[in-house]
């Protein structure tokens, strides 16, 4: 702990450390996990109890370091706990000692991370818990400040405040504001109590947040002889937003991610922003719109999937009506920043925005800071269509050109459908060898480097026995196959090939599994499936798709919205396919020719 004068009671440091502490922290995390395994292996019922029980010991030890003069008791916490051994107590004290050397903001973050790290994986997945690193929280708060948030006056709510990743740095900013610094300690505490609020469905996580707020306000608490009142409400934000009347000038946080099943009443209440499956973070955005003041702001850390996915189409329309995005920061490097988060992530500020223009940056982060690169300012279309936004400044001109292009798959005479086979609904019909009346199953593994294969290396069944009234499962015509699930880190997002006619003729059809998109002709076929697959396989089209989609899913709605080159400018690809089929040109020559044709068709040279 940093040495201070006798009269200086402020524990920890206010600024973020510029010393990389992660290696030591990883060691402590590993030791804590091993300690958990030792306790849980004797009784699986302890798995849920270990994390709060151990983290309570850490906070208890940390509070003893901070409150060395024993001014206050650690804030009480009601939770079901388990008895931990001396080894656990010793490790908790060591971790507390390590945390006491950090800034207040870092300390709060690492405690939140430890708590979630030790929770059962199923629980984390169910509640979509991912805590925000300090550098990301600080960047979002900087954006909000630049848009006009007044830290000395505005009422502020974090609707998913577990761990204090935002409430703690917000409190730190309020107390650091020169207009707040000059008022007496009692008024400073009352100001926080009246202007700062949090909601958390996990009662223990909410307690962690309030304890860290006690740390932030410790110096003033000592001066006035009391700790601040509890500002964290144990509640379900999605339900609370429907019954509360108070409005806030700022709603900020990192809402939970993941699909959720709503009861009929909640689904009706949030119908304005729903289309199909509900996602927790989409519901939190809708809830925030209900709780913010007319001129207020929302600042959230979320996946980027709401910008393009069909499930978020009504939410996009609602946002453009009530609080269009003012700023979007795309996080371009997430390694070591968001543990276990696979989706592309962004920081977004929503608020009053009559121009419907959005300032876009990309940010590169590490454990101690971030670097901001300006991309530009862009107009976002109203309605339910995907937001077509660049992730890098090199894509600025590309986006402006593409916004003028209206050609889509529909103009090529094609439509996207999801493979109809949900295999686990037909387990009794699956087989590894063909039978009379069976058809081959086309899994995503059929698509390898632009080629089609039926030589699967995995152990999944290769055939399905089709029963009466299941003819709808069978594909009889050549279609473009495209992997339905990829990730931003893969070299390509659009991975396609063609289900060839000779394969269909051999088996009299095939059944396409649900993790494969099938792009099939619905009108007069204006372009062959082979030509379409080659177009989708070009570098430029893959790059364009990344400007629409940050989700791991390659959705039909995003593919339907994908701007494609005008049909008449790509018809010459058919000639090169014929030359390739007659062995006049190689695979490499064909790919190179298609790349050049598509670039020219987009008016991008080539």
PAKOL-647080 format. One record per residue (C-alpha): residue in one letter; x, y, z. Coordinates in steps of 0.2 Angstrom, whole numbers, padded with zeros to 4 digits, always signed. Layout:
AXYZ ...
//
This chain:
X+0000+0000+0000 X+0007+0017-0004 X+0014+0027+0011 X+0004+0042+0015 X+0005+0056+0028 X-0004+0053+0045 X-0018+0065+0040 X-0021+0058+0023 X-0034+0044+0025 X-0037+0040+0007 X-0033+0022+0004 X-0026+0015-0013 X-0022+0027-0027 X-0034+0037-0038 X-0025+0035-0055 X-0023+0019-0065 X-0007+0011-0063 X+0006+0011-0077 X+0015-0005-0071 X+0009-0021-0079 X+0002-0031-0065 X-0006-0045-0075 X+0007-0059-0073 X+0005-0058-0054 X-0013-0057-0055 X-0014-0073-0066 X-0004-0082-0053 X-0017-0077-0039 X-0031-0082-0051 X-0024-0099-0054 X-0021-0102-0035 X-0039-0097-0031 X-0045-0109-0044 X-0035-0123-0038 X-0041-0119-0020 X-0059-0120-0027 X-0056-0136-0035 X-0050-0143-0019 X-0066-0138-0010 X-0078-0142-0024 X-0072-0160-0028 X-0078-0166-0011 X-0095-0158-0013 X-0102-0151-0030 X-0115-0141-0020 X-0101-0130-0015 X-0097-0124-0033 X-0109-0110-0032 X-0105-0105-0014 X-0086-0105-0016 X-0084-0088-0026 X-0094-0077-0014 X-0087-0085+0001 X-0069-0083-0005 X-0071-0066-0011 X-0079-0061+0005 X-0063-0066+0014 X-0053-0055+0001 X-0064-0040+0004 X-0063-0043+0023 X-0044-0043+0022 X-0043-0028+0010 X-0055-0018+0022 X-0043-0022+0037 X-0029-0014+0026 X-0039+0001+0021 X-0047+0004+0038 X-0031+0001+0048 X-0037+0013+0062 X-0053+0003+0063 X-0065+0018+0060 X-0079+0007+0052 X-0085-0011+0051 X-0085-0019+0034 X-0102-0017+0026 X-0113-0032+0030 X-0118-0044+0017 X-0132-0058+0017 X-0127-0073+0007 X-0126-0092+0009 X-0108-0095+0013 X-0097-0110+0015 X-0083-0113+0028 X-0066-0111+0021 X-0050-0118+0028 X-0034-0109+0034 X-0026-0111+0017 X-0040-0101+0009 X-0039-0087+0022 X-0020-0086+0019 X-0023-0084+0000 X-0037-0072+0002 X-0025-0061+0013 X-0011-0062+0000 X-0023-0057-0014 X-0030-0042-0003 X-0012-0036+0000 X-0009-0037-0019 X-0025-0027-0023 X-0020-0014-0010 X-0006-0009-0021 X-0017-0005-0036 X-0027+0010-0040 X-0045+0010-0033 X-0052+0008-0051 X-0040-0007-0054 X-0044-0015-0037 X-0062-0014-0041 X-0060-0022-0058 X-0049-0036-0052 X-0061-0041-0038 X-0075-0042-0050 X-0065-0052-0062 X-0060-0064-0047 X-0078-0066-0042 X-0084-0071-0060 X-0069-0082-0063 X-0073-0093-0048 X-0092-0094-0052 X-0098-0110-0061 X-0097-0108-0080 X-0116-0112-0082 X-0120-0097-0071 X-0109-0085-0080 X-0116-0090-0097 X-0134-0089-0090 X-0132-0071-0084 X-0119-0065-0097 X-0107-0058-0085 X-0091-0050-0092 X-0083-0036-0082 X-0076-0020-0090 X-0057-0017-0089 X-0052+0000-0082 X-0045+0007-0098 X-0061+0003-0108 X-0072+0011-0094 X-0061+0026-0094 X-0062+0028-0113 X-0081+0027-0112 X-0082+0040-0098 X-0071+0051-0108 X-0083+0050-0123 X-0098+0054-0112 X-0089+0069-0105 X-0085+0075-0122 X-0103+0074-0127 X-0108+0085-0112 X-0111+0074-0097 X-0109+0085-0082 X-0101+0075-0068 X-0105+0088-0055 X-0124+0089-0058 X-0130+0074-0068 X-0140+0059-0060 X-0131+0043-0066 X-0137+0025-0066 X-0127+0009-0069 X-0141-0004-0073 X-0129-0019-0072 X-0117-0012-0058 X-0109-0028-0051 X-0091-0026-0047 X-0092-0007-0049 X-0083-0007-0065 X-0092+0009-0069 X-0099+0016-0053 X-0082+0016-0045 X-0073+0027-0059 X-0089+0038-0060 X-0088+0041-0041 X-0070+0045-0043 X-0073+0057-0057 X-0087+0066-0047 X-0076+0068-0032 X-0062+0074-0043 X-0072+0088-0051 X-0067+0105-0045 X-0084+0110-0041 X-0087+0095-0029 X-0069+0096-0022 X-0073+0113-0014 X-0089+0108-0004 X-0088+0100+0013 X-0086+0082+0015 X-0104+0079+0021 X-0111+0088+0006 X-0099+0077-0005 X-0106+0061+0002 X-0124+0067+0001 X-0121+0072-0017 X-0115+0055-0022 X-0130+0047-0013 X-0142+0058-0022 X-0134+0057-0040 X-0127+0040-0041 X-0137+0024-0042 X-0134+0006-0047 X-0145-0010-0050 X-0138-0027-0049 X-0148-0044-0050 X-0133-0053-0041 X-0134-0048-0023 X-0117-0052-0019 X-0110-0043-0034 X-0120-0028-0029 X-0112-0029-0012 X-0095-0029-0020 X-0099-0013-0029 X-0105-0004-0013 X-0090-0009-0003 X-0079-0002-0017 X-0089+0014-0016 X-0085+0014+0003 X-0067+0013-0002 X-0068+0028-0014 X-0077+0038-0001 X-0067+0032+0014 X-0058+0049+0017 X-0074+0059+0018 X-0082+0045+0028 X-0069+0047+0041 X-0071+0066+0042 X-0090+0065+0045 X-0090+0049+0055 X-0101+0039+0044 X-0100+0029+0028 X-0111+0033+0013 X-0128+0026+0011 X-0131+0011+0000 X-0135+0017-0018 X-0135-0001-0026 X-0152-0009-0028 X-0154-0028-0029 X-0167-0030-0043 X-0170-0035-0061 X-0167-0020-0072 X-0178-0027-0086 X-0193-0028-0074 X-0188-0012-0064 X-0187-0001-0079 X-0206-0004-0082 X-0211+0001-0065 X-0200+0015-0060 X-0203+0034-0063 X-0186+0042-0060 X-0176+0048-0075 X-0157+0049-0076 X-0146+0061-0086 X-0134+0047-0089 X-0136+0028-0090 X-0119+0019-0091 X-0113+0001-0090 X-0108-0015-0098 X-0125-0025-0099 X-0125-0044-0099 X-0124-0053-0115 X-0133-0068-0122 X-0150-0075-0127 X-0164-0075-0114 X-0182-0082-0114 X-0195-0070-0108 X-0212-0073-0101 X-0227-0067-0111 X-0229-0052-0101 X-0211-0046-0103 X-0211-0050-0121 X-0226-0039-0124 X-0219-0025-0114 X-0203-0025-0124 X-0211-0029-0141 X-0206-0012-0148 X-0187-0018-0148 X-0189-0037-0151 X-0188-0047-0167 X-0187-0066-0164 X-0175-0071-0150 X-0172-0058-0136 X-0154-0054-0131 X-0150-0047-0113 X-0140-0033-0119 X-0154-0028-0132 X-0166-0028-0118 X-0155-0017-0107 X-0153-0004-0121 X-0172-0003-0122 X-0173-0002-0103 X-0161+0012-0103 X-0171+0022-0116 X-0186+0021-0104 X-0176+0027-0089 X-0165+0041-0097 X-0171+0059-0097 X-0176+0067-0113 X-0159+0075-0116 X-0150+0062-0107 X-0136+0050-0113 X-0133+0031-0113 X-0115+0024-0114 X-0114+0005-0115 X-0101-0008-0119 X-0109-0021-0130 X-0106-0033-0144 X-0108-0025-0161 X-0121-0038-0167 X-0135-0025-0164 X-0129-0015-0179 X-0133-0029-0191 X-0142-0044-0185 X-0160-0046-0190 X-0165-0050-0172 X-0160-0032-0168 X-0169-0024-0183 X-0183-0016-0172 X-0170-0011-0159 X-0161-0001-0172 X-0177+0007-0178 X-0181+0012-0160 X-0163+0019-0157 X-0164+0030-0173 X-0181+0037-0167 X-0176+0040-0148 X-0157+0041-0146 X-0146+0039-0162 X-0128+0034-0159 X-0117+0049-0157 X-0100+0040-0155 X-0095+0022-0158 X-0078+0015-0154 X-0074-0002-0161 X-0062-0012-0150 X-0050-0019-0163 X-0039-0029-0152 X-0047-0039-0137 X-0033-0051-0132 X-0031-0050-0114 X-0044-0036-0113 X-0061-0045-0113 X-0058-0063-0106 X-0070-0076-0114 X-0079-0063-0126 X-0079-0070-0144 X-0089-0056-0152 X-0083-0040-0159 X-0086-0027-0145 X-0089-0008-0146 X-0092+0007-0135 X-0107+0017-0140 X-0114+0034-0134 X-0133+0036-0138 X-0142+0053-0135 X-0149+0068-0143 X-0143+0068-0162 X-0154+0077-0174 X-0141+0075-0188 X-0141+0056-0186 X-0122+0057-0189 X-0110+0046-0179 X-0092+0049-0175 X-0082+0033-0177 X-0065+0028-0169 X-0056+0011-0167 X-0047+0009-0151 X-0032-0003-0147 X-0030-0007-0129 X-0019-0016-0117 X-0019-0018-0098 X-0013+0000-0095 X-0020+0011-0109 X-0028+0013-0126 X-0024+0021-0142 X-0038+0030-0152 X-0038+0031-0171 X-0051+0042-0179 X-0061+0033-0193 X-0073+0047-0198 X-0091+0054-0196 X-0105+0044-0205 X-0123+0046-0208 X-0134+0031-0202 X-0149+0026-0211 X-0166+0026-0202 X-0177+0011-0201 X-0173-0008-0198 X-0159-0010-0211 X-0141-0015-0205 X-0130-0001-0201 X-0115-0001-0213 X-0100+0006-0204 X-0082+0006-0207 X-0070-0001-0193 X-0054+0007-0200 X-0050+0024-0209 X-0045+0014-0224 X-0063+0009-0227 X-0070+0027-0227 X-0070+0029-0246 X-0076+0011-0248 X-0091+0014-0237 X-0096+0030-0246 X-0095+0021-0263 X-0105+0007-0256 X-0119+0017-0249 X-0123+0022-0267 X-0124+0004-0273 X-0141-0004-0272 X-0137-0022-0280 X-0141-0036-0268 X-0143-0055-0269 X-0161-0052-0274 X-0155-0043-0290 X-0145-0059-0294 X-0160-0070-0292 X-0155-0078-0275 X-0161-0080-0258 X-0153-0086-0242 X-0161-0099-0231 X-0154-0109-0216 X-0151-0127-0218 X-0167-0136-0213 X-0160-0150-0203 X-0159-0148-0185 X-0150-0164-0182 X-0154-0167-0163 X-0173-0167-0168 X-0170-0182-0179 X-0157-0193-0170 X-0166-0209-0173 X-0165-0206-0192 X-0146-0203-0192 X-0134-0216-0198 X-0115-0218-0204 X-0119-0229-0219 X-0132-0226-0232 X-0148-0235-0232 X-0162-0236-0245 X-0171-0219-0245 X-0157-0211-0236 X-0148-0195-0241 X-0131-0187-0237 X-0130-0174-0223 X-0120-0158-0228 X-0112-0151-0212 X-0102-0135-0211 X-0086-0146-0213 X-0091-0149-0231 X-0084-0131-0235 X-0065-0131-0235 X-0055-0117-0243 X-0069-0114-0256 X-0070-0132-0260 X-0084-0145-0257 X-0080-0162-0248 X-0090-0176-0241 X-0074-0184-0233 X-0078-0178-0215 X-0064-0180-0202 X-0076-0179-0188 X-0087-0192-0180 X-0104-0184-0185 X-0116-0196-0195 X-0115-0194-0213 X-0133-0199-0218 X-0151-0197-0213 X-0166-0208-0217 X-0180-0198-0224 X-0197-0202-0218 X-0214-0198-0226 X-0218-0179-0227 X-0200-0175-0224 X-0196-0171-0242 X-0194-0152-0237 X-0177-0157-0230 X-0170-0163-0246 X-0161-0151-0258 X-0162-0156-0276 X-0153-0141-0285 X-0135-0134-0284 X-0134-0121-0271 X-0121-0110-0263 X-0116-0117-0246 X-0109-0104-0234 X-0104-0107-0216 X-0116-0100-0204 X-0104-0097-0189 X-0087-0089-0190 X-0077-0077-0179 X-0070-0060-0182 X-0052-0067-0179 X-0054-0080-0193 X-0045-0075-0209 X-0062-0075-0218 X-0080-0072-0212 X-0088-0078-0228 X-0083-0096-0232 X-0092-0103-0246 X-0093-0117-0260 X-0105-0124-0271 X-0115-0140-0268 X-0111-0148-0285 X-0124-0155-0297 X-0114-0172-0300 X-0115-0175-0281 X-0133-0172-0281 X-0136-0183-0296 X-0126-0197-0287 X-0137-0197-0272 X-0153-0190-0279 X-0151-0175-0267 X-0144-0170-0250 X-0149-0163-0233 X-0141-0147-0227 X-0138-0145-0208 X-0144-0130-0199 X-0126-0123-0196 X-0125-0120-0215 X-0133-0106-0225 X-0139-0111-0242 X-0140-0098-0255 X-0152-0104-0269 X-0161-0096-0284 X-0179-0091-0282 X-0181-0083-0299 X-0174-0084-0316 X-0155-0088-0313 X-0146-0073-0319 X-0129-0079-0312 X-0123-0097-0309 X-0120-0103-0291 X-0102-0105-0295 X-0100-0087-0300 X-0109-0081-0285 X-0098-0092-0273 X-0083-0085-0281 X-0089-0067-0279 X-0093-0070-0260 X-0075-0078-0259 X-0066-0062-0264 X-0056-0052-0252 X-0066-0036-0255 X-0083-0044-0252 X-0077-0052-0236 X-0070-0035-0230 X-0087-0027-0235 X-0096-0040-0225 X-0086-0036-0209 X-0093-0018-0210 X-0110-0025-0207 X-0107-0040-0195 X-0097-0042-0179 X-0107-0057-0173 X-0100-0075-0174 X-0116-0079-0184 X-0117-0075-0203 X-0135-0071-0204 X-0147-0072-0219 X-0153-0054-0215 X-0135-0047-0216 X-0132-0057-0232 X-0147-0050-0240 X-0142-0033-0236 X-0124-0035-0242 X-0120-0023-0256 X-0115-0033-0272 X-0107-0027-0288 X-0119-0023-0302 X-0124-0039-0311 X-0119-0034-0329 X-0102-0030-0322 X-0098-0047-0316 X-0106-0058-0329 X-0089-0060-0337 X-0084-0072-0323 X-0094-0085-0331 X-0082-0085-0346 X-0067-0088-0334 X-0077-0102-0325 X-0079-0111-0342 X-0060-0109-0346 X-0056-0116-0328 X-0068-0131-0331 X-0059-0135-0348 X-0042-0133-0339 X-0037-0118-0348 X-0033-0108-0332 X-0028-0114-0315 X-0037-0111-0298 X-0025-0097-0294 X-0029-0088-0311 X-0047-0090-0309 X-0047-0082-0291 X-0036-0068-0297 X-0047-0064-0312 X-0063-0064-0301 X-0054-0053-0288 X-0050-0040-0302 X-0067-0041-0310 X-0076-0038-0293 X-0064-0024-0288 X-0068-0015-0305 X-0086-0018-0303 X-0086-0009-0286 X-0076+0005-0295 X-0061+0002-0284 X-0049-0002-0297 X-0041-0019-0300 
//
